[in-house]
Amino acid sequence: MKKLAKLVKNTRGGEFIEYAVICGVVALLAITAFTTFGTDVQNKITEEGGKVTGIND
């Protein structure tokens, strides 16, 4: 029981875990945003490219 209490009180390495969790959450948000808006941005770029090509014709 004393060993368990000692492990619970041990905070060594806790900051690293916090940073890892924060980085993971930011990465998930970035992936979600990219998949949500990525196709919209690609379609808009293609549309604008078509307009520029149309100017030369």
C-alpha positions as CSV (number, residue, x, y, z in Angstrom):
1,M,0.0,0.0,0.0
2,K,2.9,2.3,0.7
3,K,4.3,1.8,-2.7
4,L,1.0,2.7,-4.3
5,A,0.8,5.9,-2.2
6,K,4.4,6.8,-3.2
7,L,3.5,6.3,-6.9
8,V,0.5,8.5,-6.6
9,K,2.5,11.3,-5.0
10,N,5.3,11.0,-7.7
11,T,4.9,13.9,-10.2
12,R,8.2,13.4,-12.0
13,G,7.6,13.5,-15.7
14,G,4.1,15.0,-15.3
15,E,4.9,18.1,-17.4
16,F,6.1,16.0,-20.3
17,I,2.9,14.1,-20.3
18,E,0.9,17.3,-20.2
19,Y,2.8,18.7,-23.2
20,A,2.4,15.5,-25.1
21,V,-1.4,15.5,-24.5
22,I,-1.6,19.2,-25.6
23,C,0.4,18.4,-28.7
24,G,-1.9,15.5,-29.5
25,V,-5.0,17.6,-29.1
26,V,-3.6,20.3,-31.3
27,A,-2.7,17.7,-33.9
28,L,-6.2,16.2,-33.9
29,L,-7.7,19.7,-34.3
30,A,-5.4,20.4,-37.2
31,I,-6.2,17.2,-38.9
32,T,-9.9,17.7,-38.4
33,A,-9.7,21.3,-39.7
34,F,-7.7,20.1,-42.7
35,T,-10.1,17.3,-43.6
36,T,-13.1,19.7,-43.2
37,F,-11.8,22.6,-45.1
38,G,-9.2,21.0,-47.3
39,T,-11.6,20.1,-50.1
40,D,-13.3,23.5,-50.0
41,V,-9.9,25.2,-50.3
42,Q,-8.8,22.9,-53.2
43,N,-12.1,23.5,-55.0
44,K,-11.7,27.3,-54.6
45,I,-8.1,27.2,-55.9
46,T,-9.2,25.1,-58.9
47,E,-12.0,27.6,-59.6
48,E,-9.7,30.6,-59.4
49,G,-7.2,28.8,-61.6
50,G,-9.9,28.3,-64.2
51,K,-10.7,32.0,-64.1
52,V,-7.0,33.0,-64.7
53,T,-6.8,30.5,-67.6
54,G,-9.9,32.0,-69.0
55,I,-8.3,35.5,-69.1
56,N,-5.7,34.3,-71.6
57,D,-8.3,32.9,-74.0
